[in-house]
Amino acid sequence: MASDRAVETAAQRLLKGPHESIIYACEVLEAPPDAVPEQPEANRVQATVASRRYLALVRNTETHEEEAAIVVFRRPAAPLIVRVIPILKDFQLSISQKQSLHSPTSARERSRFCITFALSASSPPSQSFTIVTEDIAPLAELIAELKRLLFLAQAHNYHGLGTSHVWANKYVEEPTTGLAGTSGLEALDQGTLARFHSISSAYSMRMASLKAAAPTALRAGLSSIDWGASEKDAAGVSAEDIQNDERGRWIVQQLQERESTFTQKEEIKVFVGTFNVNDQLPSGDLSSWLVDSEGAELLVFGFQEFDLTTEAMVRYTPFREDQWRLAIESALGDRAPLYEKLHSRQLVGALIIIYVLKSSSHHVTCVSSNSLATGILGLMANKGACAIRLRYKDSTLTFVNSHLAAFTNQTEKRNQEYRVELPRSDVLRMVEKAEWDLLLRFDQLKIQKQHGLAWTDFEESPITFPPTYKFDKGTSTYDTSEKQRTPSWTDRVLWLSVHDGAVKPLSYNSHPEITLSDHKPVSAVFNLQILTIIPDERIKVQQEVMAELDKYESDQLPDVKILPGPAIQFDTIECYRPVEQKIEVKNVGLVIAQWSFVLKPGTSTLSEPWLHISPTSGLILPGERSIVSLTIDVGNRTAPLLNFSTDPNALSDLLVLSIEKKDLFLSVAAREYKPTCFANSLSRLVKLGKPIRTATNEELDASELVAVVRECLDTGADFPLDQLVPPVSLPPSSDASSENLPTAPAVPVDRFSEPPIDADIGILSLSPSRPRTPAPPTPVLPSTPASPTATESSSDAREHVGIHSVADCLVLFLESLPEPVVTFAAYPKALRAEDREDAFRVIKSLPSVNANTILYIIAFLRVLVAHTLDENERIARIDRLAVVFSSVLMRSDPAATPDTLPLSSIPRRRKAFVLHLLSVEEKVAPVVAPVV
């Protein structure tokens, strides 16, 4: 057989020097050792299984004479050498024939050839290698090449002993002794284990990307993949890469599970401070900034606008750093002698300094720093970042101080913002009332994070302090200059950890009493988890993991079972209430089983959108099992398809779990789905004459009634009035309570000559046949003498909770609509509405159902505002209502091209649209289109 190009490519990764090349490469089966009687039965069976190996003939021409060696390795995607046999003058090649074991599928015995390569006739097993094959013909080229190389070795008297094949020592020196397969991990440095969680996540993401990039292979299943092939798909991903990634992920998971056996964990306290000093030298007392730093092992300070002089752009001077270091050490007071400067890095206006507790300094190693300029033309150092990285015991910590472009129109340039996108007056009003959650909805940094444009995976503690910029210098008064800058949170501390829970925030504060700059300093304190690796224990665990994996390598096919299976039945499913069941994938074979859920023919996803699978792939050793979670979660995206479905099998799916050469099927279904009025289009909801869960299938499926009407028109048959017209029931005339109630004229919401924007909601009718009247006042019951305060307090609390619960439900309902009340088509115009007239022109362009819905909501909000007597509270309430309802009444079409407006301006524009509607200067033109 010709040299296998896939194995040849893998062998190229093993080459150690420029004078070496691959003559021949192929996949072979290593002959198993004879079964040992005293071994357990399971081991004896395993010992009869041949192991897949990869063989390469490596040539070296450094001496201008051809020298060669046989190199045997495992795992072509990440080759590990298991044997090296130089071809010297005493090299032995022997071929024997013997009867093999019975075939598992036939009683007939088959002959097998054993081919042994040995350093010499008397070589021990460690210097020989035997392969087994049922057909020797495909190996004819390999045998011929070996005979040629042996002839050359004899002609040149190659006998080793330092006179030839010195280059082969580089392969022999691979750590192959001891437990098989340990060489792949023994070279790990001490910091590697701190990255295992990150590596594991990377493997998961890698697998997801591989599956997305290789739909053909996944659609056909693992059984269609040629695991030895090197041909790659259009994305440059080979099946071998997928297999190797799964093995790597398994190794990482095993090391994660056993991490506690070779690491010691502890926590250290770290203080982080950031301060934009506006080109000022230190003055005054800074001790309040460092008040939370007591007991911290590390003190990290980041300064911005540290030096704005022209000289600083071209020449470094330590003067300013020295001044600020003296100020910091003075602020530490009696604690100053306990610390020493570890390192600093300056990039013109940005400076980062780290202090370490002297008693802990011996734990800090591998300190390095760097900087990046992002200023004018992307080169000038007036903007950019500087960073310091260090290793504390066996954990790597990196601190970055960044100073990015200013002004609200620089969002795209710096790809993130710290400004608040609101008019100054609105911000000041919210600051006065400490409405941080409301104000943060317009914070440009959070907006960028939410859209995945910057700092996506970084975390930040809740902000509970006022904006830190911009103040009149020397005061705590926001900018009163001609520019009137909008207060903003421009000074922030964010973090990112590869270990879940490794960073525990303790405090996050600003320090307004420090007034030397137009910014206020900010401090954050954390407890950081630090690892200490026990080297001997780590090596032991690594060897155990790799040995466990290698023990089961062979040419047998894997086999798994799904327990329970082949069907999983869920009970009742409701919207927004996920239900989980777990299954087991058990390896019932004798070899490692790599499994993966794969695409069904004609599909682009592993499952229906309401079904979530975790994990979607894995690797199992014989006798072990993987736990897989199946979760049915019906939300806004999937509920619209189910709420009006008359298909009893709407919540059912068929999953395909694939292993090498075999596919298994798993049916997943739910017994019942309870529909909800949430997550439906307004046009469908208005056609419901009763609650959605009491409607029949015929009533839910309006298309059937349309077909009935069309059939009557076409055939002349009588219309089924009992299906088309609901019965009318009038209240009895003798109902005294009805007679005594105040009445109001019927005002159908689908046809009013002028939308009663200024009217009290209590007199609006929601039905053309029966007016809605205000509810009579609830009688006030006298409290019992025993506990009047408690009773009154309890009643008020229930009323307060009830009102807010209903309000929350309304917001969630509007948010759940598949298309918002302000339709996707009208959304761009709504964002560009400059005044009240523009806003109502948008309303008039909406479908009648949408227009009447938003007008009714606005009328309701006006009544709510009108009942607020305090003027300041009324203005604040309008602000809050506009913020909340602007986010649920309108949103962009996720499938459309993004709007050309700056992303950071969109929340402000949405809010302005609702504010225009809430204004009462003039009446709106009538909406006369009827509801269909």
ZAMARGU-4260 file (C-alpha; in steps of 0.2 Angstrom, whole numbers, plus 5000, padded with zeros to 4 digits):
<rodrens>
0) 5000/5000/5000 | 5006/5018/4996 | 5011/5029/5010 | 4996/5036/5019 | 4995/5055/5017
5) 4985/5058/5032 | 4998/5049/5043 | 5012/5056/5034 | 5005/5074/5038 | 5004/5069/5056
10) 5021/5062/5057 | 5028/5079/5050 | 5024/5086/5067 | 5037/5074/5075 | 5052/5080/5065
15) 5065/5087/5075 | 5077/5095/5062 | 5078/5103/5045 | 5088/5088/5038 | 5074/5076/5042
20) 5059/5070/5031 | 5046/5056/5030 | 5050/5042/5018 | 5034/5032/5022 | 5020/5032/5034
25) 5005/5021/5038 | 4992/5015/5051 | 4996/4998/5058 | 4989/4987/5072 | 5001/4983/5086
30) 5001/4964/5090 | 4993/4962/5108 | 5003/4953/5121 | 4998/4935/5126 | 4984/4934/5139
35) 4992/4932/5156 | 4982/4918/5166 | 4984/4926/5183 | 4976/4942/5177 | 4958/4946/5180
40) 4946/4940/5166 | 4943/4958/5160 | 4961/4961/5158 | 4964/4945/5149 | 4950/4950/5136
45) 4958/4967/5135 | 4975/4959/5132 | 4969/4951/5116 | 4964/4967/5108 | 4976/4974/5095
50) 4980/4993/5097 | 4980/5005/5083 | 4997/5013/5080 | 5005/5024/5067 | 5022/5020/5059
55) 5033/5032/5050 | 5050/5029/5042 | 5061/5045/5046 | 5076/5049/5035 | 5090/5061/5040
60) 5103/5067/5028 | 5113/5079/5039 | 5129/5068/5036 | 5125/5068/5017 | 5122/5049/5019
65) 5105/5042/5021 | 5101/5037/5039 | 5084/5031/5044 | 5073/5025/5059 | 5056/5018/5063
70) 5046/5030/5073 | 5029/5023/5081 | 5017/5035/5088 | 4999/5037/5094 | 4986/5050/5091
75) 4990/5058/5074 | 4982/5074/5079 | 4994/5076/5094 | 5007/5063/5091 | 5015/5054/5105
80) 5030/5043/5102 | 5029/5026/5109 | 5044/5017/5100 | 5060/5022/5091 | 5070/5009/5081
85) 5086/5015/5072 | 5089/5005/5056 | 5107/4999/5059 | 5117/4985/5051 | 5110/4972/5063
90) 5092/4977/5061 | 5080/4963/5060 | 5064/4961/5050 | 5055/4945/5053 | 5038/4938/5047
95) 5028/4924/5054 | 5011/4917/5052 | 4999/4910/5065 | 4980/4906/5068 | 4971/4921/5075
100) 4957/4920/5088 | 4939/4916/5082 | 4931/4930/5073 | 4917/4937/5084 | 4905/4935/5069
105) 4911/4918/5062 | 4917/4902/5069 | 4929/4901/5055 | 4948/4904/5060 | 4958/4916/5050
110) 4977/4917/5047 | 4986/4932/5053 | 5004/4938/5049 | 5015/4945/5062 | 5029/4957/5057
115) 5042/4961/5069 | 5055/4975/5068 | 5069/4974/5080 | 5086/4983/5083 | 5094/4966/5083
120) 5091/4948/5084 | 5093/4949/5103 | 5084/4965/5106 | 5072/4966/5122 | 5054/4970/5119
125) 5057/4989/5122 | 5068/4989/5106 | 5056/4979/5095 | 5039/4982/5088 | 5027/4969/5081
130) 5012/4972/5070 | 4998/4961/5065 | 4989/4960/5048 | 4978/4948/5039 | 4984/4953/5022
135) 5003/4956/5020 | 5001/4962/5002 | 4997/4981/5007 | 5013/4982/5017 | 5024/4976/5002
140) 5030/4994/4999 | 5035/4996/5018 | 5044/4980/5018 | 5054/4984/5002 | 5059/5001/5009
145) 5065/4993/5025 | 5075/4981/5015 | 5083/4995/5005 | 5087/5005/5021 | 5095/4989/5029
150) 5106/4987/5014 | 5112/5005/5016 | 5115/5002/5034 | 5126/4987/5031 | 5135/4995/5017
155) 5140/5010/5028 | 5142/4999/5043 | 5129/5009/5054 | 5131/5002/5071 | 5126/5017/5082
160) 5138/5019/5097 | 5140/5038/5092 | 5146/5035/5075 | 5129/5036/5066 | 5110/5040/5070
165) 5115/5053/5083 | 5100/5063/5077 | 5088/5049/5083 | 5093/5052/5101 | 5081/5067/5100
170) 5067/5055/5097 | 5072/5042/5110 | 5074/5056/5123 | 5055/5058/5122 | 5049/5053/5139
175) 5041/5037/5135 | 5046/5026/5150 | 5035/5023/5165 | 5016/5024/5163 | 5011/5024/5144
180) 5007/5041/5137 | 5013/5053/5151 | 5024/5063/5139 | 5009/5073/5133 | 5007/5082/5149
185) 5023/5081/5159 | 5030/5097/5150 | 5016/5107/5158 | 5023/5122/5167 | 5016/5126/5184
190) 5004/5139/5178 | 4995/5127/5166 | 4983/5121/5179 | 4977/5138/5183 | 4971/5138/5165
195) 4962/5122/5165 | 4945/5129/5167 | 4948/5141/5152 | 4955/5127/5142 | 4939/5117/5146
200) 4928/5131/5140 | 4939/5133/5125 | 4936/5115/5120 | 4917/5117/5122 | 4918/5133/5111
205) 4929/5124/5099 | 4918/5109/5097 | 4903/5121/5094 | 4912/5130/5081 | 4918/5113/5073
210) 4900/5107/5073 | 4894/5123/5065 | 4908/5122/5052 | 4906/5104/5047 | 4888/5101/5044
215) 4890/5087/5032 | 4900/5076/5043 | 4888/5080/5058 | 4873/5077/5048 | 4878/5060/5043
220) 4885/5056/5060 | 4901/5050/5067 | 4899/5034/5058 | 4902/5043/5042 | 4919/5051/5047
225) 4935/5043/5042 | 4945/5046/5058 | 4962/5043/5049 | 4959/5055/5035 | 4967/5072/5035
230) 4957/5080/5022 | 4948/5095/5029 | 4932/5103/5025 | 4930/5121/5019 | 4933/5128/5036
235) 4949/5119/5038 | 4943/5107/5051 | 4947/5088/5050 | 4938/5074/5058 | 4954/5070/5067
240) 4954/5088/5074 | 4936/5084/5081 | 4942/5068/5089 | 4957/5075/5097 | 4948/5090/5104
245) 4936/5078/5112 | 4950/5068/5120 | 4958/5084/5126 | 4942/5090/5134 | 4941/5074/5143
250) 4958/5075/5149 | 4955/5093/5155 | 4939/5087/5164 | 4948/5073/5173 | 4961/5085/5179
255) 4948/5097/5184 | 4939/5084/5194 | 4955/5079/5203 | 4962/5097/5205 | 4959/5096/5223
260) 4971/5082/5225 | 4986/5091/5218 | 4982/5110/5222 | 4980/5120/5238 | 4968/5134/5237
265) 4968/5150/5247 | 4962/5168/5246 | 4971/5184/5246 | 4964/5202/5247 | 4968/5214/5233
270) 4964/5233/5232 | 4962/5241/5215 | 4960/5260/5213 | 4957/5270/5198 | 4959/5289/5197
275) 4959/5302/5182 | 4969/5316/5190 | 4967/5328/5176 | 4985/5332/5175 | 4986/5337/5193
280) 5000/5333/5206 | 4994/5326/5222 | 4987/5338/5235 | 4977/5335/5251 | 4973/5319/5260
285) 4971/5303/5250 | 4968/5292/5265 | 4949/5290/5261 | 4953/5282/5245 | 4963/5268/5253
290) 4952/5266/5268 | 4946/5248/5262 | 4964/5242/5258 | 4967/5236/5276 | 4975/5219/5275
295) 4977/5218/5256 | 4992/5208/5249 | 4992/5218/5233 | 4988/5237/5230 | 4985/5241/5212
300) 4983/5259/5207 | 4978/5265/5189 | 4980/5284/5185 | 4974/5292/5169 | 4978/5309/5162
305) 4993/5307/5173 | 5004/5319/5163 | 4997/5329/5148 | 5013/5339/5145 | 5020/5340/5128
310) 5037/5334/5135 | 5029/5318/5141 | 5024/5313/5123 | 5043/5312/5119 | 5053/5309/5135
315) 5050/5299/5150 | 5053/5307/5167 | 5049/5298/5184 | 5045/5315/5193 | 5026/5313/5193
320) 5026/5295/5197 | 5038/5299/5212 | 5026/5312/5218 | 5011/5301/5217 | 5020/5286/5225
325) 5024/5298/5240 | 5006/5303/5241 | 5000/5285/5241 | 5013/5280/5255 | 5008/5295/5265
330) 4990/5290/5263 | 4994/5272/5270 | 5000/5280/5286 | 5007/5267/5298 | 5004/5253/5285
335) 5016/5261/5273 | 5032/5251/5279 | 5023/5235/5277 | 5022/5237/5258 | 5035/5239/5244
340) 5034/5244/5226 | 5033/5229/5215 | 5032/5236/5198 | 5026/5251/5188 | 5022/5255/5169
345) 5018/5272/5161 | 5011/5276/5144 | 5012/5295/5144 | 4995/5299/5153 | 4992/5282/5160
350) 5002/5274/5174 | 4999/5258/5184 | 5008/5254/5200 | 5008/5239/5211 | 5013/5237/5229
355) 5015/5220/5237 | 5015/5216/5256 | 5033/5213/5260 | 5028/5197/5270 | 5020/5191/5254
360) 5033/5197/5241 | 5042/5180/5240 | 5026/5173/5233 | 5027/5184/5218 | 5037/5179/5202
365) 5037/5181/5183 | 5033/5200/5184 | 5031/5208/5167 | 5023/5223/5159 | 5018/5231/5142
370) 5008/5245/5135 | 4998/5249/5119 | 4995/5266/5111 | 4978/5269/5103 | 4979/5288/5101
375) 4981/5299/5086 | 4982/5288/5070 | 4982/5273/5082 | 5000/5277/5086 | 5001/5291/5098
380) 5002/5287/5117 | 4990/5300/5123 | 4977/5286/5124 | 4980/5268/5126 | 4983/5255/5140
385) 4997/5249/5151 | 4997/5232/5160 | 5007/5222/5173 | 5006/5203/5174 | 5013/5193/5188
390) 5012/5175/5196 | 5006/5174/5214 | 5011/5157/5219 | 5004/5146/5204 | 4990/5158/5199
395) 4993/5171/5185 | 4986/5189/5188 | 4985/5203/5175 | 4980/5221/5179 | 4977/5233/5164
400) 4975/5252/5166 | 4966/5259/5151 | 4963/5277/5146 | 4951/5278/5131 | 4944/5292/5120
405) 4933/5305/5128 | 4917/5313/5122 | 4901/5305/5117 | 4904/5304/5099 | 4919/5293/5101
410) 4910/5277/5104 | 4915/5268/5089 | 4933/5274/5090 | 4936/5266/5107 | 4923/5252/5105
415) 4916/5256/5121 | 4910/5271/5132 | 4908/5276/5150 | 4896/5291/5147 | 4878/5292/5150
420) 4867/5295/5135 | 4854/5307/5142 | 4851/5325/5143 | 4860/5333/5158 | 4844/5339/5167
425) 4837/5321/5167 | 4854/5314/5174 | 4854/5327/5188 | 4836/5323/5192 | 4840/5304/5193
430) 4856/5307/5203 | 4847/5318/5216 | 4835/5303/5219 | 4849/5290/5218 | 4840/5281/5204
435) 4856/5272/5199 | 4847/5257/5191 | 4836/5268/5180 | 4851/5279/5175 | 4862/5264/5171
440) 4850/5259/5158 | 4858/5273/5148 | 4876/5270/5153 | 4886/5267/5136 | 4898/5254/5143
445) 4883/5243/5149 | 4875/5246/5132 | 4891/5240/5123 | 4892/5225/5134 | 4874/5220/5131
450) 4877/5220/5113 | 4893/5210/5113 | 4904/5224/5106 | 4916/5227/5120 | 4921/5219/5137
455) 4908/5206/5134 | 4914/5193/5147 | 4920/5205/5160 | 4910/5208/5176 | 4907/5223/5187
460) 4901/5225/5204 | 4884/5234/5206 | 4886/5253/5205 | 4879/5261/5220 | 4888/5278/5220
465) 4885/5294/5210 | 4893/5297/5193 | 4911/5301/5195 | 4913/5314/5181 | 4913/5329/5178
470) 4915/5341/5193 | 4921/5358/5195 | 4938/5357/5201 | 4940/5358/5220 | 4922/5354/5223
475) 4909/5340/5223 | 4897/5351/5211 | 4894/5344/5194 | 4901/5354/5179 | 4894/5372/5179
480) 4905/5378/5165 | 4899/5383/5148 | 4901/5365/5142 | 4889/5359/5155 | 4896/5341/5154
485) 4883/5327/5158 | 4888/5317/5174 | 4894/5300/5169 | 4902/5285/5177 | 4919/5286/5167
490) 4929/5278/5181 | 4926/5259/5182 | 4934/5243/5188 | 4930/5227/5179 | 4936/5209/5180
495) 4937/5193/5171 | 4941/5176/5178 | 4944/5159/5170 | 4938/5150/5186 | 4920/5152/5192
500) 4920/5160/5209 | 4938/5164/5209 | 4935/5183/5211 | 4924/5188/5225 | 4920/5207/5226
505) 4920/5215/5243 | 4917/5233/5240 | 4915/5246/5225 | 4915/5264/5230 | 4919/5282/5224
510) 4927/5294/5235 | 4918/5311/5233 | 4928/5320/5247 | 4944/5320/5236 | 4942/5336/5225
515) 4958/5339/5217 | 4952/5333/5200 | 4936/5334/5189 | 4935/5316/5192 | 4932/5306/5208
520) 4943/5291/5212 | 4935/5274/5213 | 4941/5259/5223 | 4937/5241/5222 | 4942/5227/5234
525) 4942/5208/5230 | 4946/5192/5237 | 4956/5182/5224 | 4957/5163/5224 | 4976/5158/5223
530) 4982/5140/5218 | 4998/5132/5224 | 5002/5116/5214 | 5010/5101/5223 | 5022/5095/5208
535) 5023/5077/5213 | 5005/5075/5215 | 5001/5084/5199 | 5013/5072/5189 | 5005/5057/5197
540) 4988/5063/5192 | 4993/5067/5175 | 5001/5050/5173 | 4985/5041/5179 | 4974/5051/5168
545) 4984/5048/5152 | 4987/5029/5157 | 4968/5027/5159 | 4965/5034/5142 | 4978/5024/5133
550) 4973/5008/5141 | 4958/5006/5130 | 4965/5011/5113 | 4962/4997/5101 | 4953/4993/5084
555) 4937/4987/5092 | 4921/4998/5089 | 4913/5007/5103 | 4896/5003/5110 | 4885/5013/5121
560) 4867/5013/5128 | 4855/5027/5132 | 4847/5025/5149 | 4832/5026/5150 | 4828/5025/5132
565) 4823/5025/5118 | 4810/5038/5123 | 4809/5051/5136 | 4792/5058/5142 | 4789/5075/5150
570) 4773/5079/5159 | 4764/5096/5158 | 4775/5110/5150 | 4771/5129/5153 | 4779/5144/5146
575) 4793/5152/5156 | 4794/5136/5167 | 4809/5125/5161 | 4808/5107/5165 | 4823/5096/5166
580) 4826/5077/5164 | 4843/5068/5164 | 4848/5053/5154 | 4864/5042/5155 | 4875/5037/5140
585) 4884/5022/5146 | 4899/5014/5138 | 4895/4995/5137 | 4909/4991/5125 | 4928/4987/5128
590) 4935/5003/5121 | 4934/5022/5123 | 4917/5028/5116 | 4916/5046/5109 | 4898/5051/5107
595) 4890/5066/5100 | 4872/5072/5096 | 4871/5075/5077 | 4860/5084/5065 | 4846/5075/5057
600) 4845/5075/5038 | 4837/5092/5032 | 4840/5101/5048 | 4852/5114/5054 | 4851/5112/5073
605) 4853/5097/5084 | 4836/5099/5092 | 4820/5109/5092 | 4822/5127/5098 | 4812/5123/5114
610) 4824/5108/5119 | 4841/5111/5126 | 4854/5097/5128 | 4870/5098/5139 | 4883/5092/5135
615) 4881/5088/5117 | 4896/5077/5116 | 4908/5068/5127 | 4920/5053/5129 | 4917/5038/5140
620) 4929/5025/5146 | 4922/5007/5146 | 4909/5004/5160 | 4908/5022/5164 | 4894/5034/5159
625) 4890/5052/5155 | 4875/5062/5162 | 4866/5072/5149 | 4853/5085/5154 | 4837/5088/5143
630) 4828/5103/5146 | 4811/5109/5139 | 4811/5128/5140 | 4797/5137/5131 | 4800/5156/5130
635) 4796/5171/5119 | 4804/5163/5104 | 4795/5147/5104 | 4778/5150/5113 | 4770/5158/5098
640) 4772/5142/5088 | 4764/5132/5102 | 4750/5143/5109 | 4739/5141/5094 | 4745/5124/5089
645) 4732/5110/5087 | 4745/5097/5083 | 4746/5085/5098 | 4764/5081/5094 | 4770/5099/5093
650) 4781/5096/5108 | 4791/5081/5102 | 4808/5078/5094 | 4819/5065/5088 | 4837/5066/5093
655) 4852/5056/5085 | 4866/5051/5096 | 4881/5045/5085 | 4896/5035/5089 | 4909/5028/5077
660) 4900/5017/5065 | 4883/5018/5074 | 4868/5029/5077 | 4856/5028/5092 | 4839/5037/5092
665) 4830/5045/5107 | 4813/5051/5106 | 4808/5066/5117 | 4790/5072/5120 | 4779/5081/5132
670) 4762/5075/5137 | 4754/5092/5137 | 4757/5110/5134 | 4747/5124/5143 | 4745/5138/5131
675) 4747/5156/5137 | 4741/5173/5131 | 4759/5179/5132 | 4771/5178/5117 | 4757/5180/5104
680) 4754/5193/5091 | 4741/5206/5095 | 4731/5202/5079 | 4728/5184/5085 | 4724/5189/5103
685) 4710/5201/5098 | 4701/5187/5089 | 4700/5177/5105 | 4683/5178/5113 | 4688/5169/5129
690) 4703/5164/5139 | 4716/5155/5128 | 4716/5139/5139 | 4697/5138/5138 | 4696/5140/5119
695) 4693/5124/5109 | 4705/5119/5095 | 4693/5126/5082 | 4692/5143/5091 | 4711/5143/5092
700) 4713/5139/5074 | 4705/5154/5066 | 4710/5148/5049 | 4697/5134/5050 | 4683/5146/5052
705) 4689/5157/5038 | 4689/5141/5027 | 4671/5138/5033 | 4665/5155/5029 | 4674/5154/5012
710) 4665/5137/5009 | 4648/5145/5013 | 4651/5159/5001 | 4657/5147/4987 | 4642/5135/4989
715) 4628/5145/4995 | 4626/5135/5011 | 4620/5143/5027 | 4633/5151/5039 | 4635/5142/5055
720) 4630/5156/5066 | 4633/5146/5082 | 4651/5146/5078 | 4653/5163/5071 | 4643/5174/5083
725) 4644/5172/5102 | 4628/5172/5112 | 4624/5189/5120 | 4619/5189/5138 | 4612/5205/5146
730) 4612/5208/5164 | 4594/5206/5172 | 4585/5223/5174 | 4581/5219/5192 | 4600/5220/5197
735) 4599/5234/5210 | 4618/5235/5211 | 4619/5238/5192 | 4606/5252/5193 | 4615/5261/5206
740) 4632/5261/5197 | 4637/5277/5187 | 4636/5274/5169 | 4647/5281/5155 | 4644/5281/5136
745) 4651/5266/5127 | 4668/5270/5119 | 4674/5256/5108 | 4693/5255/5108 | 4693/5250/5090
750) 4682/5265/5083 | 4683/5281/5092 | 4682/5298/5084 | 4696/5304/5095 | 4707/5294/5106
755) 4703/5299/5124 | 4721/5302/5128 | 4717/5314/5143 | 4702/5304/5149 | 4702/5294/5165
760) 4704/5276/5161 | 4690/5272/5173 | 4677/5277/5160 | 4684/5269/5145 | 4674/5255/5138
765) 4683/5240/5132 | 4668/5232/5123 | 4655/5240/5111 | 4641/5232/5120 | 4644/5235/5138
770) 4652/5250/5145 | 4666/5249/5159 | 4662/5259/5174 | 4674/5264/5188 | 4674/5251/5202
775) 4666/5256/5218 | 4678/5261/5232 | 4684/5247/5243 | 4676/5250/5261 | 4689/5253/5274
780) 4687/5240/5288 | 4691/5246/5305 | 4706/5237/5312 | 4705/5227/5328 | 4710/5236/5344
785) 4723/5222/5348 | 4735/5227/5333 | 4729/5241/5323 | 4746/5246/5316 | 4751/5228/5311
790) 4734/5226/5302 | 4736/5242/5293 | 4754/5239/5288 | 4750/5221/5282 | 4736/5228/5271
795) 4747/5241/5264 | 4760/5229/5260 | 4748/5217/5251 | 4741/5231/5241 | 4759/5238/5237
800) 4765/5220/5231 | 4749/5217/5222 | 4750/5233/5212 | 4768/5231/5207 | 4765/5212/5202
805) 4752/5217/5190 | 4763/5231/5183 | 4777/5219/5181 | 4765/5207/5172 | 4760/5220/5160
810) 4778/5224/5156 | 4782/5206/5154 | 4767/5204/5142 | 4773/5218/5131 | 4790/5211/5131
815) 4784/5194/5126 | 4775/5200/5110 | 4784/5192/5095 | 4783/5209/5086 | 4782/5224/5098
820) 4767/5236/5098 | 4778/5249/5088 | 4781/5237/5074 | 4798/5233/5066 | 4793/5243/5051
825) 4789/5258/5061 | 4804/5257/5073 | 4816/5267/5063 | 4804/5282/5061 | 4800/5281/5080
830) 4818/5283/5084 | 4819/5298/5073 | 4803/5307/5080 | 4809/5324/5085 | 4792/5330/5093
835) 4775/5325/5097 | 4768/5327/5080 | 4781/5315/5073 | 4777/5303/5086 | 4759/5303/5083
840) 4762/5301/5064 | 4771/5285/5068 | 4756/5279/5078 | 4744/5283/5064 | 4755/5272/5052
845) 4753/5257/5064 | 4740/5243/5061 | 4724/5248/5070 | 4726/5235/5084 | 4744/5241/5088
850) 4739/5259/5087 | 4724/5257/5099 | 4735/5247/5111 | 4748/5260/5112 | 4736/5274/5114
855) 4727/5264/5128 | 4743/5261/5137 | 4748/5280/5135 | 4731/5285/5142 | 4733/5274/5157
860) 4751/5281/5160 | 4744/5298/5159 | 4731/5294/5173 | 4745/5287/5183 | 4755/5303/5181
865) 4740/5314/5184 | 4737/5306/5201 | 4755/5311/5207 | 4753/5328/5216 | 4771/5332/5220
870) 4778/5341/5205 | 4796/5334/5207 | 4789/5316/5210 | 4778/5318/5194 | 4793/5323/5183
875) 4803/5309/5190 | 4788/5297/5187 | 4787/5302/5169 | 4805/5298/5167 | 4804/5281/5175
880) 4788/5276/5165 | 4797/5282/5149 | 4812/5272/5152 | 4803/5256/5157 | 4789/5257/5143
885) 4801/5262/5129 | 4811/5246/5131 | 4795/5235/5129 | 4784/5245/5117 | 4798/5246/5104
890) 4813/5236/5098 | 4823/5233/5083 | 4820/5218/5071 | 4834/5206/5075 | 4834/5199/5057
895) 4836/5217/5050 | 4851/5227/5046 | 4857/5237/5061 | 4851/5255/5061 | 4864/5268/5056
900) 4861/5278/5071 | 4874/5277/5085 | 4870/5262/5096 | 4873/5272/5112 | 4859/5285/5107
905) 4845/5272/5104 | 4840/5271/5122 | 4838/5290/5123 | 4829/5291/5107 | 4817/5277/5113
910) 4813/5286/5129 | 4811/5302/5119 | 4797/5294/5108 | 4787/5289/5124 | 4789/5306/5132
915) 4782/5314/5116 | 4767/5303/5118 | 4765/5307/5136 | 4765/5326/5133 | 4748/5334/5133
920) 4750/5350/5123 | 4738/5345/5109 | 4725/5332/5104 | 4730/5318/5092 | 4721/5315/5075
925) 4708/5301/5076 | 4713/5283/5072 | 4698/5276/5062 | 4704/5259/5055 | 4693/5245/5063
930) 4700/5230/5072 | 4698/5215/5060
</rodrens>
